[in-house]
Amino acid sequence: MSSRIVVVGGGTAGARLAERLPVTLLGEEPHTPYNRVLLADVLAGRYGPEVIALPSARDGGSRHEVRVTGIDRAARVVHCAGGEAFAYDRLVLATGSNPVLPPLRGLGGERLPSGVHAFRTLDDCLALDALVGPGVRAVVIGGGLLGVSASRALAARGAEVVLAQQGEHLMERQLDAEAAQLLRRHLEADLGVEVHTECRVRGLRCVDDTVEAVELADGFVLDADVVVIACGVRPRVGLALQAGLDVRRGIVVDDQLRTSDPYIHAVGDCAEHDGRLYGLAGAALEQADVLADVLLHGTGAYRGTRALTRLSMDALELAAFGEATPLPGDDTVRLADATSGAYRKVVVRGDRLVGGVLLGDLGAVGALARAWEGDEALPEAPLLHLLTHDGGS
């Protein structure tokens, strides 16, 4: 294969392509590509940064620490801030996503106040690592997967952690109310995290550009030495917009991960396929693998990703997939053990498994995940069998 493939972005998707193809990889971060999923484990002290490094680029490829500033589609050239230019036959945008910064008082301007950090990059993780320790007061804004992971990591470092979630319960995208309550109980009782739900943050109180407290809408004030903002992510689409590509919420791609320019592809968090954004490592890897086949062999099609969310927190294991909240007419099977804190629930629509949540005992998760990812008709067996350790097989 002699075509010049340039990949913009050194995250999960970009690194996967560099592992499979000889590409020129352009990334802004000064670090070797790494697994973002494990950042919380680095912050918690379980791993060093070197442990989460992704496989190095394939022979014949190269990696450059540069910031891409523009795409000349007519000339098929990528321009960078330092004046470098890279010609391409195929360009892949793997620009990922940026953390969402909510419109809070005290967050104005491009630079965050001292002590305030997102939790998206290894640099964010290293900066927090230098700040946290026993007795440090940390407030995490956002109770989704990232906020829960950050809270767990900060608590493991001995920080006094408060988690503020605007929604009714934790991890609303993945968990139902009962599972979320069990997760909250674990955070509070086992890790010492103070959890506030249905709690709107009004702003930050700063002195000399250093955070000192978080102000809630009800007037309550949370003292803070460190604030972590974990309010979700937004696809990075600036380059695509400047280049005149079709962009909705993300960069629109077809089943071959092509954008509206047939010589430019997009994968990972920045890509919108069939109206859907994923923001998940599993989807980024699957898209990169499909695109590698497209570029290598001219074959392959991406049909979407059915991704399982897993979270390990010391004494608690959690897995969630699909739709945890049933619709009218769905069948639901639920098993709960209040003594051990174990909880298992699946949702079946017709003869298809459409979602599930498991906390504590994950013995059945493998079989359940296979049934859900395969989207095949379930066997004619009592639904309770789905929650046995063999998944009813």
C-alpha positions in Angstrom: 0.0 0.0 0.0 1.7 3.2 -1.2 -1.0 5.8 -0.5 -0.1 8.5 2.1 -2.4 8.3 5.0 -2.4 11.1 7.5 -4.2 10.8 10.8 -5.1 13.9 12.9 -5.4 12.9 16.5 -3.4 10.5 18.7 -6.1 9.2 20.9 -7.7 5.7 21.0 -8.9 5.7 17.4 -5.8 7.4 15.9 -3.4 5.1 17.8 -5.3 2.0 16.7 -5.0 3.0 13.0 -1.3 3.7 13.6 -1.0 0.2 15.0 -2.5 -1.4 11.9 -1.4 0.8 9.1 1.7 2.8 8.1 0.4 6.3 8.8 1.6 9.8 9.6 0.1 10.4 13.1 -0.3 14.1 14.1 -1.2 14.7 17.7 -1.1 17.7 20.0 -0.3 15.9 23.3 3.3 15.5 24.2 2.7 12.0 25.4 2.8 8.6 23.6 -0.8 7.6 22.8 -2.5 6.2 25.9 -5.6 4.5 27.1 -7.9 7.2 28.5 -10.2 4.6 30.1 -7.4 4.0 32.7 -6.8 7.6 33.7 -8.7 7.2 36.9 -6.5 4.2 37.8 -3.4 6.4 37.3 -4.9 9.2 39.5 -5.7 6.6 42.1 -2.1 5.4 42.1 -2.8 1.9 40.8 -0.8 2.4 37.6 2.0 4.6 36.5 1.5 6.7 33.3 3.8 4.3 31.3 1.4 1.4 32.0 -1.5 2.9 30.0 0.6 3.6 26.9 -1.0 2.1 23.7 1.0 -0.1 21.3 3.6 1.9 19.2 3.0 2.8 15.6 3.4 0.2 12.9 6.8 0.1 11.0 6.8 2.7 8.3 4.6 5.1 10.2 5.6 8.2 12.1 4.3 10.4 14.9 4.6 14.2 15.2 3.7 16.4 18.1 2.0 19.2 16.2 -1.2 21.2 16.2 -3.1 21.0 13.0 -4.6 24.4 12.0 -6.2 23.7 8.6 -7.0 21.4 5.7 -6.5 22.3 2.1 -8.9 19.9 0.4 -8.1 20.9 -3.1 -4.3 20.4 -2.7 -4.9 17.5 -0.1 -2.5 19.1 2.4 -2.7 19.5 6.1 -1.2 22.6 7.6 0.2 22.9 11.2 0.9 25.7 13.6 4.7 25.4 13.3 4.6 25.8 9.5 4.8 22.1 8.7 2.6 20.7 5.9 1.7 17.1 5.3 0.3 15.9 2.0 -2.2 13.1 2.0 -4.0 10.7 -0.3 -6.4 9.8 2.5 -6.9 11.9 5.6 -8.4 10.6 8.8 -9.9 13.0 11.4 -9.6 11.3 14.9 -9.8 14.6 16.7 -11.7 13.2 19.7 -13.7 15.5 22.0 -13.3 18.3 24.5 -14.7 18.4 28.0 -17.9 20.4 28.4 -17.3 23.4 30.7 -20.7 24.5 32.1 -21.6 28.2 32.2 -20.7 28.7 35.9 -19.8 32.0 37.5 -16.0 32.1 37.9 -15.3 30.0 34.8 -15.0 32.8 32.4 -12.0 33.1 30.0 -9.9 30.5 28.3 -7.8 29.5 31.3 -9.3 27.7 34.3 -8.7 29.1 37.8 -5.9 27.4 39.8 -7.2 24.2 41.4 -9.9 23.7 38.7 -9.4 20.9 36.2 -11.2 18.8 33.7 -10.5 15.1 33.7 -9.9 14.3 30.1 -6.2 14.0 29.4 -3.1 12.6 31.0 -2.0 16.2 31.7 -5.2 16.7 33.6 -4.4 13.6 35.5 -0.8 14.6 36.3 -1.9 18.0 37.4 -4.5 16.6 39.8 -1.9 14.1 41.0 0.2 17.0 42.2 -2.7 18.5 44.1 -4.5 15.7 45.9 -3.6 13.8 49.0 -5.0 13.1 52.5 -7.3 15.9 53.8 -7.5 17.8 50.5 -11.1 19.0 49.9 -12.2 18.0 46.4 -15.5 18.7 44.7 -16.4 16.8 41.6 -19.1 18.4 39.4 -20.9 15.8 37.4 -22.2 12.4 38.4 -21.8 10.5 35.1 -19.3 7.7 34.5 -16.4 10.1 34.4 -17.5 11.9 37.6 -17.9 8.7 39.5 -14.5 7.4 38.3 -12.8 10.7 39.3 -14.5 10.6 42.7 -13.4 7.1 43.3 -9.8 7.9 42.4 -9.7 11.0 44.5 -11.1 9.1 47.5 -8.4 6.4 47.0 -5.8 9.2 47.4 -7.3 10.2 50.8 -9.1 13.3 49.6 -12.3 14.5 51.2 -14.6 14.2 48.2 -18.0 15.8 47.5 -19.8 14.7 44.3 -22.4 17.1 43.0 -24.8 15.7 40.4 -27.6 17.9 38.8 -29.7 14.9 37.8 -31.9 12.7 39.9 -29.4 9.9 40.3 -25.8 8.9 39.4 -24.8 7.6 35.9 -28.3 8.4 34.5 -27.2 7.3 31.0 -26.3 3.7 32.2 -28.2 2.9 35.4 -31.8 2.8 36.6 -32.7 4.4 39.9 -32.3 1.3 42.0 -28.8 0.5 40.7 -27.8 4.1 41.1 -28.9 4.1 44.7 -26.7 1.0 45.4 -23.8 2.8 43.7 -24.4 5.8 45.8 -24.4 3.7 48.9 -21.1 2.2 48.0 -19.5 5.6 47.3 -20.8 7.0 50.6 -20.4 4.0 53.0 -17.3 2.4 51.5 -15.3 5.2 50.0 -16.4 8.2 52.2 -17.7 10.3 49.2 -20.4 12.8 50.1 -22.9 12.6 47.2 -25.5 15.3 46.4 -28.0 14.6 43.6 -30.6 17.0 42.1 -28.0 19.6 43.0 -27.3 22.6 40.6 -23.9 24.3 40.9 -24.2 28.1 40.5 -20.5 29.0 40.4 -17.0 29.0 41.8 -15.7 31.2 44.5 -12.1 32.2 43.7 -9.6 34.4 45.5 -6.6 35.6 43.5 -7.6 33.3 40.6 -7.5 30.3 43.0 -10.6 28.3 43.7 -11.8 28.2 47.4 -15.3 27.0 47.2 -18.2 25.8 45.0 -21.5 27.7 45.4 -24.8 25.7 44.9 -28.0 27.2 43.6 -29.7 26.8 47.0 -27.0 29.0 48.6 -25.0 26.2 50.1 -21.3 26.5 49.8 -18.8 23.6 49.5 -15.3 24.4 50.5 -12.8 23.2 47.9 -9.1 23.0 47.4 -9.6 21.2 44.1 -12.5 21.1 41.7 -12.9 18.5 39.0 -15.4 19.2 36.2 -16.8 16.1 34.7 -19.9 17.3 32.8 -19.5 15.3 29.6 -17.7 15.9 26.3 -18.3 17.6 23.0 -16.9 16.4 19.7 -14.0 18.4 18.3 -15.2 19.4 14.9 -13.5 22.8 14.3 -11.1 21.5 11.6 -14.0 19.8 9.8 -16.1 23.0 9.9 -13.2 25.1 8.6 -12.8 22.6 5.8 -16.4 22.8 4.8 -17.3 19.2 5.7 -20.8 18.1 6.7 -21.0 18.5 10.4 -24.1 18.1 12.6 -23.4 17.3 16.2 -20.3 15.4 15.0 -18.5 15.0 11.7 -21.0 13.0 9.5 -19.7 9.7 8.2 -21.1 6.8 6.1 -20.7 3.1 6.6 -17.1 3.3 5.3 -16.4 6.2 7.8 -16.2 8.6 4.9 -17.1 12.3 5.4 -18.7 14.4 2.7 -15.2 14.5 1.1 -14.4 11.0 -0.2 -10.7 11.5 0.6 -11.4 12.3 4.2 -12.6 9.9 6.9 -13.5 10.4 10.6 -13.4 8.0 13.5 -13.9 8.0 17.3 -15.5 10.6 19.4 -15.7 13.3 16.7 -17.6 11.0 14.2 -21.4 10.9 13.9 -22.6 7.8 12.2 -26.3 7.2 11.4 -27.2 10.2 13.6 -25.3 8.8 16.6 -22.3 9.9 18.6 -20.7 7.2 20.9 -18.0 8.8 23.0 -16.8 5.3 24.0 -13.4 3.6 23.6 -15.1 0.4 22.3 -16.8 2.3 19.4 -13.5 4.2 18.6 -11.6 0.9 18.3 -14.3 -0.8 16.2 -14.5 2.2 13.8 -10.7 2.3 13.5 -10.6 -1.5 12.7 -13.3 -1.1 10.0 -11.5 1.9 8.5 -8.2 -0.1 8.4 -9.9 -2.8 6.4 -11.5 -0.2 4.1 -8.1 1.5 3.5 -6.2 -1.8 3.2 -8.6 -3.9 1.2 -11.4 -1.7 0.0 -13.9 -3.8 2.0 -15.6 -3.4 5.3 -18.6 -1.5 6.6 -19.4 0.0 10.0 -22.9 -0.8 11.3 -22.8 0.8 14.7 -21.4 -0.3 18.1 -23.2 -2.0 20.9 -20.9 -1.2 23.8 -20.8 -2.5 27.3 -19.9 -0.1 30.1 -17.8 -1.6 33.0 -16.5 0.0 36.1 -14.4 -1.5 38.9 -14.4 0.2 42.2 -12.6 -1.8 44.9 -15.4 -3.9 46.4 -17.9 -3.0 43.7 -18.1 -4.2 40.1 -20.5 -2.6 37.7 -21.6 -3.4 34.2 -24.4 -1.8 32.1 -25.5 -2.0 28.5 -28.3 -0.9 26.3 -31.6 0.4 27.7 -31.9 -0.1 31.4 -35.3 1.5 31.7 -38.1 -0.6 30.1 -40.8 0.7 27.8 -44.4 -0.2 28.1 -44.8 -3.9 27.0 -41.2 -4.8 27.8 -40.4 -7.7 30.1 -38.1 -7.1 33.0 -36.3 -9.6 35.2 -34.7 -8.3 38.4 -32.7 -9.9 41.2 -31.5 -8.0 44.2 -29.6 -9.0 47.3 -29.8 -6.2 49.9 -27.3 -8.0 52.2 -24.5 -8.2 49.7 -25.5 -5.2 47.6 -25.7 -7.3 44.5 -28.2 -6.3 41.8 -29.0 -7.8 38.4 -31.7 -6.6 35.9 -32.4 -7.3 32.2 -34.9 -5.8 29.9 -36.4 -7.9 27.1 -38.4 -6.5 24.2 -40.2 -9.3 22.2 -37.5 -12.0 21.8 -34.5 -9.6 22.1 -32.4 -8.6 25.0 -32.3 -4.7 24.9 -30.5 -3.8 28.1 -29.3 -4.7 31.5 -27.5 -3.6 34.7 -25.4 -5.7 37.0 -23.7 -4.6 40.2 -21.7 -6.7 42.6 -22.0 -10.2 41.0 -20.9 -10.1 37.3 -21.0 -13.8 36.8 -23.6 -13.6 34.0 -22.2 -10.5 32.2 -20.3 -12.5 29.5 -23.3 -14.4 28.3 -25.6 -11.4 28.6 -23.2 -9.2 26.6 -23.0 -11.8 23.9 -26.7 -12.1 23.6 -27.1 -8.3 23.4 -24.2 -7.6 21.0 -25.4 -10.4 18.7 -28.9 -9.0 18.7 -30.3 -12.6 18.2 -33.6 -14.1 19.3 -33.4 -15.4 22.8 -33.9 -19.1 23.5 -37.4 -20.1 24.7 -36.5 -20.4 28.4 -37.7 -18.6 31.5 -36.3 -15.1 31.6 -34.8 -15.8 35.0 -32.2 -18.0 33.2 -30.7 -14.8 31.7 -29.4 -13.9 35.1 -27.8 -17.2 36.0 -24.0 -17.4 35.7 -24.2 -19.2 32.4 -26.7 -16.7 31.0 -29.2 -19.5 30.4 -27.0 -21.3 27.8 
